[in-house]
Amino acid sequence: MPTLTPPETDSGLARRLAARAGELLLRVRATHGHGDPAALKAAGDRASHDLLRAELAAQRPDDAVLSEEDKDSRAVGHADAGGRLTADRVWIIDPLDGTREFS
């Protein structure tokens, strides 16, 4: 009989996604170089955001996400985009913390 793997804990998922995003950001920096810091920052933010959004949607489809890179995260008084106010769990992510140091 095959052994069933228990579901990944939230903290385990967060650690794994942080490591994957870090590896991705290193590749983005190696590809883009430091010639245009604004373009490097934008590329890093977008790549990490897309990775984290996709993985959370796949791994925790019932959870809501608030990402610094989402347009609605900056709107004051914005309606409950993505069901964040009614969700049982909300992931709050900053896809690239330390953008100045990164670029």
C-alpha positions in Angstrom: 0.0 0.0 0.0 1.5 3.4 -1.0 2.3 5.8 1.8 0.2 9.0 1.6 2.1 12.3 2.0 0.4 14.6 4.5 -0.6 18.0 3.1 2.1 20.7 3.3 1.8 23.0 6.3 1.2 26.7 5.6 4.6 27.5 7.1 6.3 24.8 5.0 4.6 26.2 1.9 5.7 29.8 2.8 9.3 28.7 3.3 9.3 26.7 0.0 7.8 29.6 -2.0 10.2 32.1 -0.4 13.1 29.9 -1.5 11.7 29.5 -5.0 11.1 33.2 -5.4 14.6 34.0 -4.1 16.1 31.6 -6.7 13.9 33.2 -9.4 15.0 36.7 -8.4 18.7 35.7 -8.6 18.1 34.5 -12.2 16.2 37.7 -13.1 19.1 39.8 -11.7 21.7 37.7 -13.6 19.7 38.1 -16.8 18.9 41.8 -16.6 22.1 43.0 -15.0 22.3 46.3 -13.1 22.4 48.7 -16.1 18.8 49.9 -15.7 17.8 49.6 -12.0 14.2 50.6 -12.6 13.8 47.9 -15.3 15.5 45.3 -13.0 13.1 46.2 -10.1 10.1 46.0 -12.3 11.1 42.6 -13.8 11.9 41.2 -10.3 8.7 42.4 -8.8 6.6 41.0 -11.7 8.4 37.6 -11.9 8.2 37.0 -8.2 4.6 38.2 -8.0 3.5 35.9 -10.9 5.2 32.9 -9.3 3.8 33.5 -5.8 0.3 34.2 -7.2 0.3 31.0 -9.4 1.6 28.8 -6.6 -0.8 30.0 -4.0 -3.7 29.6 -6.4 -2.7 26.1 -7.1 -1.8 25.1 -3.5 -4.3 27.1 -1.6 -7.2 27.8 -4.0 -9.7 28.8 -1.3 -7.3 31.4 0.3 -7.3 35.0 -0.6 -4.1 36.9 -1.5 -3.0 40.5 -0.9 0.1 41.3 -2.9 1.9 44.6 -2.9 1.9 44.4 -6.7 -1.8 44.1 -7.1 -3.4 47.3 -8.3 -6.3 47.0 -5.9 -3.9 46.8 -2.9 -3.1 50.5 -3.3 -6.7 51.8 -3.6 -8.0 53.5 -0.5 -11.4 52.3 0.4 -11.4 49.7 -2.3 -14.1 47.1 -2.2 -13.2 43.7 -0.9 -11.3 42.6 -4.0 -10.7 38.9 -4.1 -12.8 38.2 -1.1 -10.1 39.2 1.4 -12.5 40.4 4.1 -14.6 37.3 4.1 -11.8 34.7 3.5 -10.8 32.3 6.2 -7.2 32.9 5.4 -5.4 35.7 3.6 -1.8 35.5 2.4 -0.1 38.9 2.5 2.9 39.0 0.2 5.6 41.5 -0.9 7.1 39.8 -4.0 10.4 41.7 -3.7 11.2 43.1 -0.3 14.2 45.4 -0.5 13.8 46.6 -4.1 16.4 49.3 -3.7 19.0 46.8 -2.6 18.0 44.3 -5.3 18.4 46.8 -8.1 
